[in-house]
Amino acid sequence: MPTPPATSGRLLYAQSGGVTAVINATAAGVIEAARAKGVPVYAARNGILGALREELIDTTKESKTAIAALRHTPGGAFGSCRYKLKSLEANRAEYERLIEVFRAHDIRWFLYNGGNDSADTALKISQLGKAMDYDIRCIGVPKTVDNDLAVTDCCPGFGSVAKYTAVSTLEASLDVASMADTSTKVFILEVMGRHAGWIAAAAGLAGEGTDEPPHLILFPERVFDEAAFLAKVKATVERVGWCTVVASEGIRNAEGRFLAEAGTRDAFGHTQLGGVAPVLAALVKEKLGYKYHWALPDYLQRSARHLASKTDAEQAYAVGQAAVDYALAGMNAVMPVIVRSSDAPYRWKVEPAALRSIANREKKMPRGFLTRDGFGITAAARRYLAPLIQGEAHPPHGSNGLPKYGRLKNTGVTKKLPTFEH
Amino acid sequence: MPTPPATSGRLLYAQSGGVTAVINATAAGVIEAARAKGVPVYAARNGILGALREELIDTTKESKTAIAALRHTPGGAFGSCRYKLKSLEANRAEYERLIEVFRAHDIRWFLYNGGNDSADTALKISQLGKAMDYDIRCIGVPKTVDNDLAVTDCCPGFGSVAKYTAVSTLEASLDVASMADTSTKVFILEVMGRHAGWIAAAAGLAGEGTDEPPHLILFPERVFDEAAFLAKVKATVERVGWCTVVASEGIRNAEGRFLAEAGTRDAFGHTQLGGVAPVLAALVKEKLGYKYHWALPDYLQRSARHLASKTDAEQAYAVGQAAVDYALAGMNAVMPVIVRSSDAPYRWKVEPAALRSIANREKKMPRGFLTRDGFGITAAARRYLAPLIQGEAHPPHGSNGLPKYGRLKNTGVTKKLPTFEH
């Protein structure tokens, strides 16, 4: 018989993995929903590490205005981390420590805001209640720019990086088009996505029709075919006058090697990581002789709150609110996911889904989203992607011309336990 | 005795060199001002090349709405080029061809929108009137993201790339700060500016105080000092927990070599250009062992109309309008420049300046704008830079989530002359 839900105690919220332009909107959703129900919220400093280290932040010390500002502030307001808990068998001490910290601070609900790995962590913690005789309800909250979480129709964080990528592709292409006669003919934009090509696919929204940019998209779902790539670049330059290529960082050659590792060496002779764009550019120059430029926006793409998708910002907030509702209703081992009921007009709602169907899975692009030649997106992909970048959510700007991003006090909670060596 | 100004005829407008987020706002200023005075405007396709090739565009075929949309559309609407005219002595045929084209199409005013080189071209053409017995008035119109034009207080195009750089530095730094405990500790943003560090300096507006990003700025005005760089990165990481570096693409070592050429080799073993960020990142990794990330936004920074500075967009429009006023008033060999009368509140106006005092010069950052250690900007630099990024000028967005950028018909004018081999 399940334990009845806690009626007092605190809720602990933690951010995990790579941050996004809207993960703090989720934090705002969590904190505002909990406040509305009179439940105090602690946040873990630097994700699960804060819970292990007993480095907790008391969000009740923050003003209403400061919490509201999280809705338009990028980065992770409480700090995030890349740290994966081992299994209960492999490192029982870590789980015991978590329960010890929860017990010391009367944490009854734990909300873990992250991607696949974090859903796995949340699932493990959700199972601790019975194993360690402590009533803890654990809810996973979706977040990842990669859009590779299972079950949910899309993932908060993705819509904004998708919008950034589509707009940047459009803008840079206007630049290239106007200079192509005497300058750059091939422009290569490298985007995130090591295993799934969702972000690269979103660049496809920049234009429609074969002559509009991007002319080629390179997906990690397809083996990189050098000959086909070069032939299409050449044909595009000859037909259009220039060519925009969007490349996922994760593309591999037929031997399964990342192109980004395919030979570029730094000043010390080490293989240089994290740049598939310069490798492709060198290939274009060597084999076709075209003048090129390339861009690698890296963190700029996932922190660009100034260009966030309104849809994404709203979904990020909504999953935070729903997570609190689920937790306080006594649910456990679930995640609020986005369910789409219509593409156009776009309609969506939030529903709970079991963490065990999400943890450690990876949603790749459906085969039907890529064109036959593998260099573009289909109408089905457009129907899926288009609503996710809709709407603007401009942050307020100061008189200094910069967005007015919030900053929390992040007041620490007094520790009650001895230091834990993890 | 000067020729009296033409009272009929056409005005020819051409865009030159690297385009910006607001060069089309200048085009809008030119065309709207000329229309108001009943003067028809032709535009040269791909800058001065269009004039040489007699590839002219009839802007009278464009609707009022289409011209107005140029105010918020990046890239170069008529095409631009990198092409420098030789001296009159070295290639008299080219100048004779220009006059021939002007004469064939009754071009009485020529407005050339560009940077240092273009001011030189404009100056040469302004002197043709006498030499070739044809009444042509030539006005240079300022444009460059590099902000290195002499005489003018600032240069249209710079304020927007400055804003993009400051905002991107701020946003990416929020990302890095939240992950630094277990992930990236050093983030390097490479920005444009081969000879002058204006764009890099603008990144300094992202924060104030020694602990706020960017923690180091690397200027082309200073020789790169590896030991001092590494020491400051290390001290910053130890004190703040992480470190943001903004590097101008043009930084050089003590031997005068571009760092971007200092050893990175592509897959074919060629020295790889255009990436100082990966060279610095490799250095940080090799010497300090910190995890790093780097970004190189390239064309994204100069085409990001979605994040344009309102001040910049207004100045770009104003110089276009003033250029038409000057031309129709019979002025020759001048450029409308921005004159600042007050930093705060920011006050500016447009005045004519002689092209001969602008052509082929390069305005570097004043010595007093760099901090003593050469890694930051001074209060004087802030006073100068701050007004230039003020105000937002959001383009209208479509229901598809993308900015509604304009597209012209660019109707060609029937050629009257034989082909010119240049």
Chai-1 contact restraints between the chains, C-beta under 6 A:
chainA,res_idxA,chainB,res_idxB,connection_type,confidence,min_distance_angstrom,max_distance_angstrom,comment,restraint_id
A,V19,B,D175,contact,1.0,0.0,6.0,A-B,restraint_1
A,V19,B,S178,contact,1.0,0.0,6.0,A-B,restraint_2
A,N46,B,D181,contact,1.0,0.0,6.0,A-B,restraint_3
A,P74,B,E171,contact,1.0,0.0,6.0,A-B,restraint_4
A,P74,B,L174,contact,1.0,0.0,6.0,A-B,restraint_5
A,G75,B,L174,contact,1.0,0.0,6.0,A-B,restraint_6
A,G75,B,D175,contact,1.0,0.0,6.0,A-B,restraint_7
A,G75,B,S178,contact,1.0,0.0,6.0,A-B,restraint_8
A,G76,B,S178,contact,1.0,0.0,6.0,A-B,restraint_9
A,G79,B,S178,contact,1.0,0.0,6.0,A-B,restraint_10
A,S80,B,S178,contact,1.0,0.0,6.0,A-B,restraint_11
A,S80,B,M179,contact,1.0,0.0,6.0,A-B,restraint_12
A,C81,B,D181,contact,1.0,0.0,6.0,A-B,restraint_13
A,C81,B,T182,contact,1.0,0.0,6.0,A-B,restraint_14
A,R82,B,T182,contact,1.0,0.0,6.0,A-B,restraint_15
A,R82,B,S183,contact,1.0,0.0,6.0,A-B,restraint_16
A,Y83,B,T182,contact,1.0,0.0,6.0,A-B,restraint_17
A,K163,B,G401,contact,1.0,0.0,6.0,A-B,restraint_18
A,V167,B,H306,contact,1.0,0.0,6.0,A-B,restraint_19
A,S168,B,L300,contact,1.0,0.0,6.0,A-B,restraint_20
A,E171,B,P74,contact,1.0,0.0,6.0,A-B,restraint_21
A,E171,B,S303,contact,1.0,0.0,6.0,A-B,restraint_22
A,E171,B,A304,contact,1.0,0.0,6.0,A-B,restraint_23
A,A172,B,Y299,contact,1.0,0.0,6.0,A-B,restraint_24
A,A172,B,L300,contact,1.0,0.0,6.0,A-B,restraint_25
A,A172,B,S303,contact,1.0,0.0,6.0,A-B,restraint_26
A,L174,B,P74,contact,1.0,0.0,6.0,A-B,restraint_27
A,L174,B,G75,contact,1.0,0.0,6.0,A-B,restraint_28
A,D175,B,V19,contact,1.0,0.0,6.0,A-B,restraint_29
A,D175,B,G75,contact,1.0,0.0,6.0,A-B,restraint_30
A,D175,B,Y299,contact,1.0,0.0,6.0,A-B,restraint_31
A,D175,B,S303,contact,1.0,0.0,6.0,A-B,restraint_32
A,S178,B,V19,contact,1.0,0.0,6.0,A-B,restraint_33
A,S178,B,G75,contact,1.0,0.0,6.0,A-B,restraint_34
A,S178,B,G76,contact,1.0,0.0,6.0,A-B,restraint_35
A,S178,B,G79,contact,1.0,0.0,6.0,A-B,restraint_36
A,S178,B,S80,contact,1.0,0.0,6.0,A-B,restraint_37
A,M179,B,S80,contact,1.0,0.0,6.0,A-B,restraint_38
A,D181,B,N46,contact,1.0,0.0,6.0,A-B,restraint_39
A,D181,B,C81,contact,1.0,0.0,6.0,A-B,restraint_40
A,T182,B,C81,contact,1.0,0.0,6.0,A-B,restraint_41
A,T182,B,R82,contact,1.0,0.0,6.0,A-B,restraint_42
A,T182,B,Y83,contact,1.0,0.0,6.0,A-B,restraint_43
A,S183,B,R82,contact,1.0,0.0,6.0,A-B,restraint_44
A,A262,B,A267,contact,1.0,0.0,6.0,A-B,restraint_45
A,G263,B,A267,contact,1.0,0.0,6.0,A-B,restraint_46
A,T264,B,D266,contact,1.0,0.0,6.0,A-B,restraint_47
A,R265,B,R265,contact,1.0,0.0,6.0,A-B,restraint_48
A,D266,B,T264,contact,1.0,0.0,6.0,A-B,restraint_49
A,D266,B,A282,contact,1.0,0.0,6.0,A-B,restraint_50
A,A267,B,A262,contact,1.0,0.0,6.0,A-B,restraint_51
A,A267,B,G263,contact,1.0,0.0,6.0,A-B,restraint_52
A,A267,B,V279,contact,1.0,0.0,6.0,A-B,restraint_53
A,A267,B,A282,contact,1.0,0.0,6.0,A-B,restraint_54
A,F268,B,A282,contact,1.0,0.0,6.0,A-B,restraint_55
A,F268,B,E286,contact,1.0,0.0,6.0,A-B,restraint_56
A,V279,B,A267,contact,1.0,0.0,6.0,A-B,restraint_57
A,A282,B,D266,contact,1.0,0.0,6.0,A-B,restraint_58
A,A282,B,A267,contact,1.0,0.0,6.0,A-B,restraint_59
A,E286,B,F268,contact,1.0,0.0,6.0,A-B,restraint_60
A,H293,B,D298,contact,1.0,0.0,6.0,A-B,restraint_61
A,H293,B,Y299,contact,1.0,0.0,6.0,A-B,restraint_62
A,A295,B,P297,contact,1.0,0.0,6.0,A-B,restraint_63
A,A295,B,D298,contact,1.0,0.0,6.0,A-B,restraint_64
A,A295,B,L300,contact,1.0,0.0,6.0,A-B,restraint_65
A,L296,B,L296,contact,1.0,0.0,6.0,A-B,restraint_66
A,P297,B,A295,contact,1.0,0.0,6.0,A-B,restraint_67
A,P297,B,P297,contact,1.0,0.0,6.0,A-B,restraint_68
A,D298,B,H293,contact,1.0,0.0,6.0,A-B,restraint_69
A,D298,B,A295,contact,1.0,0.0,6.0,A-B,restraint_70
A,Y299,B,A172,contact,1.0,0.0,6.0,A-B,restraint_71
A,Y299,B,D175,contact,1.0,0.0,6.0,A-B,restraint_72
A,Y299,B,H293,contact,1.0,0.0,6.0,A-B,restraint_73
A,L300,B,S168,contact,1.0,0.0,6.0,A-B,restraint_74
A,L300,B,A172,contact,1.0,0.0,6.0,A-B,restraint_75
A,L300,B,A295,contact,1.0,0.0,6.0,A-B,restraint_76
A,S303,B,E171,contact,1.0,0.0,6.0,A-B,restraint_77
A,S303,B,A172,contact,1.0,0.0,6.0,A-B,restraint_78
A,S303,B,D175,contact,1.0,0.0,6.0,A-B,restraint_79
A,A304,B,E171,contact,1.0,0.0,6.0,A-B,restraint_80
A,H306,B,V167,contact,1.0,0.0,6.0,A-B,restraint_81
A,I389,B,G401,contact,1.0,0.0,6.0,A-B,restraint_82
A,Q390,B,G401,contact,1.0,0.0,6.0,A-B,restraint_83
A,E392,B,H397,contact,1.0,0.0,6.0,A-B,restraint_84
A,H397,B,E392,contact,1.0,0.0,6.0,A-B,restraint_85
A,G401,B,K163,contact,1.0,0.0,6.0,A-B,restraint_86
A,G401,B,I389,contact,1.0,0.0,6.0,A-B,restraint_87
A,G401,B,Q390,contact,1.0,0.0,6.0,A-B,restraint_88
